[in-house]
Amino acid sequence: MSDEANPFESLQSQIDEAANYLDVDGDVIERLKHPERVLETNLTIERDDGDLERFTAFRSQFNGDRGPYKGGIRYHPQVSRDEVKALSGWMTYKTAIVDIPLGGGKGGIALDPDDYSEAELERLTRSFAKELRPLIGEDRDVPAPDVNTGQREMNWIKDTYESLENTTEPGVITGKALDSGGSEGRVEATGRSTVLAAREAFDYLDKDLEGATVAVQGYGNAGWIAAKLIDEMGATVVAASDSSGGIYNSDGFDPVAAKDHKNETGSVVGYEESEEEITNDDVLTLDVDLLIPAALENAIDADLAEDVTADVISEAANGPLTPAADEVLEEKDVFVIPDILANAGGVTVSYFEWVQNRQRFYWSEERVNKELETIIVDAFDALVETYEEHDLENPRTAAYVVAIQRVANAFEEAGSWP
């Protein structure tokens, strides 16, 4: 279970650790630890029964030194000011580690979408889009889907913005449906980068991915896609979990069939190929070659990390390890591929979508996947080069050294003025 580490404090501690290996002034580092602005707004909509309900919503624009702010919008009860600040910071360094010309942002509304009808969610989404209207735009801030949002919500935001602005601007948001200007390959992008990074790590560590055992915590879009793709690479998925619990089969199981079962029943629990049902914590501590945490932040705290036995962790979720857990895993010599690289496929293909929207020229899925693979491999190579050059203790610090240096360079090269 999580030790409820403050995600924004976790981000700042990661930046501080990387700063020890950077030739960047302390005042610049301090600037890069805080968002440039945060919108907090109260949204009130009419429920289907005629009652009014108020919701708190946020949009954090962390840093725009390298390009327009970029980051998702999530609908979840745990959405808070500190959470979106942290996530927008992670997005800043995520776009920097994969070297795409975007900054970092993140937003969200505090609610459980399962408690609301589609009509209510549309009214709420359009209300939020109206509040975001002065801040967003293809040259200013480009939102995207995140936890509990998807193509439907992005299409609503696009339509609201374009209607109010009396324009056509598909690049105002990414993660849209294909017919609304979305990109091929976007749905699989986060899971794909997670396994591409894992493949590169196994190669770097001289480990064989063929036949490697894999556990996936969180079986939403990123988790199940990662499971499917890693299975296609020859690894064996032996465990998976969602919010209801987990499943385990020592001989492995078909990750696509497990997803079909979840679609039918609402959970992977009860899947017929499972030998036994296990807990989420069990999934995280199984003796496997590769662990993919793909749920929410702070899934692994210091206590749980003591029981983690995986050799490699590829973080499909944002911030799944607390800083204290990182220290424990470092001592255990677990190779952790940090979230800002492992799950950067989503923002990378969002960048491709943004480029296609602006050019009004759309790519094939084959091209999208090829370009994504090139970017992830190059980013992993830059991480390893820095990891070895500075003799760093963990890959996460190496990723932040690369990313922060790039953001600091952009800031310093631009200069400052009153």
Buried (B, 14 or more C-beta within 10 A) or exposed (E): EBEEBBBBEBBBBBBBBBBEBBEBEEEBBEBBBBBBEBBEBEBEBEEEEEEEEEBBBBBBBBBBBBBBBBBBBBBBEBBBBBBBBBBBBBBBBBBBBBBBBBBBBBBBBBBEBEEBEEEBBBBBBBBBBBBBBEBBBBEBBBBBBBBBBBBBBBBBBBBBBBEEEEEEBBBBBBBBBEEEBBBBBBBBBBBBBBBBBBBBBBEBEEBEBEEBBBBBBBBBBBBBBBBBBBBEBEBBBBBBBBEBBBBBBEEBBBBEEBBEBBEEEEBBBBBEEBEEBBEBBBBBBBEBBBBBBBBBBBBBBBBBBEEBEBBBBBBBBBBBBBBBBBBBBBEEEBBBBBBBBBBBBBBBBBBBBBBBBEEEEBBEEEEBBEBBBEBBBEBBEBBBEBBEEBEBBBBBBBBBBBBBBBBBBBBEEEEEEE
